[in-house]
Amino acid sequence: MQPADSVVPDALDEQADEKADEKAGQKAAHRAERQEERRETRQEARQEARHEARQDAREEAREAKATKFETYTVRAGDSLSGIGARFGVSYEEIARLNKIDDPDLIFPGQVFRIPTS
């Protein structure tokens, strides 16, 4: 037969194990909850980006329909400001309409849309 004080440590060990298991379960549940929140946040960000891209495309389509334009093929020696002056349009407008990032960098053979009034 075991002395009475040897039974208490076994019971304490079991309680400690139960508490450790409960704490580990809580941590795992919390971790899963955070992962789900991050997944939802990423999904919302992707949906918002797609929505914004669709809105931008619609706006560009409306602008294209509303803006009448003619085309011009760049020749050697042309500059965007020179082309704009020839057609009475700012080089900034030509750059925007044709999505030109660097208005100083154009090449012979490029075909630009030139807005008309």
MODELLER restraints for C-alpha pairs under 7 A, 6 or more apart:
rsr = mdl.restraints
at = mdl.atoms
rsr.add(forms.Gaussian(group=physical.xy_distance, feature=features.Distance(at['CA:67:A'], at['CA:115:A']), mean=6.48, stdev=0.5))
rsr.add(forms.Gaussian(group=physical.xy_distance, feature=features.Distance(at['CA:68:A'], at['CA:115:A']), mean=5.82, stdev=0.5))
rsr.add(forms.Gaussian(group=physical.xy_distance, feature=features.Distance(at['CA:68:A'], at['CA:116:A']), mean=5.57, stdev=0.5))
rsr.add(forms.Gaussian(group=physical.xy_distance, feature=features.Distance(at['CA:69:A'], at['CA:113:A']), mean=5.88, stdev=0.5))
rsr.add(forms.Gaussian(group=physical.xy_distance, feature=features.Distance(at['CA:69:A'], at['CA:114:A']), mean=5.11, stdev=0.5))
rsr.add(forms.Gaussian(group=physical.xy_distance, feature=features.Distance(at['CA:69:A'], at['CA:115:A']), mean=4.12, stdev=0.5))
rsr.add(forms.Gaussian(group=physical.xy_distance, feature=features.Distance(at['CA:69:A'], at['CA:116:A']), mean=5.03, stdev=0.5))
rsr.add(forms.Gaussian(group=physical.xy_distance, feature=features.Distance(at['CA:70:A'], at['CA:113:A']), mean=5.62, stdev=0.5))
rsr.add(forms.Gaussian(group=physical.xy_distance, feature=features.Distance(at['CA:70:A'], at['CA:114:A']), mean=5.20, stdev=0.5))
rsr.add(forms.Gaussian(group=physical.xy_distance, feature=features.Distance(at['CA:70:A'], at['CA:115:A']), mean=6.49, stdev=0.5))
rsr.add(forms.Gaussian(group=physical.xy_distance, feature=features.Distance(at['CA:70:A'], at['CA:116:A']), mean=6.92, stdev=0.5))
rsr.add(forms.Gaussian(group=physical.xy_distance, feature=features.Distance(at['CA:71:A'], at['CA:111:A']), mean=6.40, stdev=0.5))
rsr.add(forms.Gaussian(group=physical.xy_distance, feature=features.Distance(at['CA:71:A'], at['CA:112:A']), mean=5.43, stdev=0.5))
rsr.add(forms.Gaussian(group=physical.xy_distance, feature=features.Distance(at['CA:71:A'], at['CA:113:A']), mean=4.49, stdev=0.5))
rsr.add(forms.Gaussian(group=physical.xy_distance, feature=features.Distance(at['CA:71:A'], at['CA:114:A']), mean=5.68, stdev=0.5))
rsr.add(forms.Gaussian(group=physical.xy_distance, feature=features.Distance(at['CA:72:A'], at['CA:111:A']), mean=5.49, stdev=0.5))
rsr.add(forms.Gaussian(group=physical.xy_distance, feature=features.Distance(at['CA:72:A'], at['CA:112:A']), mean=5.24, stdev=0.5))
rsr.add(forms.Gaussian(group=physical.xy_distance, feature=features.Distance(at['CA:72:A'], at['CA:113:A']), mean=6.46, stdev=0.5))
rsr.add(forms.Gaussian(group=physical.xy_distance, feature=features.Distance(at['CA:72:A'], at['CA:114:A']), mean=6.87, stdev=0.5))
rsr.add(forms.Gaussian(group=physical.xy_distance, feature=features.Distance(at['CA:73:A'], at['CA:109:A']), mean=5.66, stdev=0.5))
rsr.add(forms.Gaussian(group=physical.xy_distance, feature=features.Distance(at['CA:73:A'], at['CA:110:A']), mean=5.57, stdev=0.5))
rsr.add(forms.Gaussian(group=physical.xy_distance, feature=features.Distance(at['CA:73:A'], at['CA:111:A']), mean=4.31, stdev=0.5))
rsr.add(forms.Gaussian(group=physical.xy_distance, feature=features.Distance(at['CA:73:A'], at['CA:112:A']), mean=6.33, stdev=0.5))
rsr.add(forms.Gaussian(group=physical.xy_distance, feature=features.Distance(at['CA:74:A'], at['CA:107:A']), mean=6.63, stdev=0.5))
rsr.add(forms.Gaussian(group=physical.xy_distance, feature=features.Distance(at['CA:74:A'], at['CA:108:A']), mean=4.71, stdev=0.5))
rsr.add(forms.Gaussian(group=physical.xy_distance, feature=features.Distance(at['CA:74:A'], at['CA:109:A']), mean=5.23, stdev=0.5))
rsr.add(forms.Gaussian(group=physical.xy_distance, feature=features.Distance(at['CA:74:A'], at['CA:110:A']), mean=5.33, stdev=0.5))
rsr.add(forms.Gaussian(group=physical.xy_distance, feature=features.Distance(at['CA:74:A'], at['CA:111:A']), mean=6.26, stdev=0.5))
rsr.add(forms.Gaussian(group=physical.xy_distance, feature=features.Distance(at['CA:75:A'], at['CA:108:A']), mean=4.61, stdev=0.5))
rsr.add(forms.Gaussian(group=physical.xy_distance, feature=features.Distance(at['CA:75:A'], at['CA:109:A']), mean=6.41, stdev=0.5))
rsr.add(forms.Gaussian(group=physical.xy_distance, feature=features.Distance(at['CA:76:A'], at['CA:108:A']), mean=5.27, stdev=0.5))
rsr.add(forms.Gaussian(group=physical.xy_distance, feature=features.Distance(at['CA:80:A'], at['CA:91:A']), mean=5.44, stdev=0.5))
rsr.add(forms.Gaussian(group=physical.xy_distance, feature=features.Distance(at['CA:80:A'], at['CA:103:A']), mean=6.36, stdev=0.5))
rsr.add(forms.Gaussian(group=physical.xy_distance, feature=features.Distance(at['CA:81:A'], at['CA:90:A']), mean=6.93, stdev=0.5))
rsr.add(forms.Gaussian(group=physical.xy_distance, feature=features.Distance(at['CA:81:A'], at['CA:91:A']), mean=4.86, stdev=0.5))
rsr.add(forms.Gaussian(group=physical.xy_distance, feature=features.Distance(at['CA:84:A'], at['CA:90:A']), mean=5.19, stdev=0.5))
rsr.add(forms.Gaussian(group=physical.xy_distance, feature=features.Distance(at['CA:84:A'], at['CA:91:A']), mean=5.08, stdev=0.5))
rsr.add(forms.Gaussian(group=physical.xy_distance, feature=features.Distance(at['CA:94:A'], at['CA:114:A']), mean=6.02, stdev=0.5))
rsr.add(forms.Gaussian(group=physical.xy_distance, feature=features.Distance(at['CA:95:A'], at['CA:103:A']), mean=6.26, stdev=0.5))
rsr.add(forms.Gaussian(group=physical.xy_distance, feature=features.Distance(at['CA:97:A'], at['CA:113:A']), mean=6.99, stdev=0.5))
rsr.add(forms.Gaussian(group=physical.xy_distance, feature=features.Distance(at['CA:98:A'], at['CA:112:A']), mean=6.34, stdev=0.5))
rsr.add(forms.Gaussian(group=physical.xy_distance, feature=features.Distance(at['CA:98:A'], at['CA:113:A']), mean=6.49, stdev=0.5))
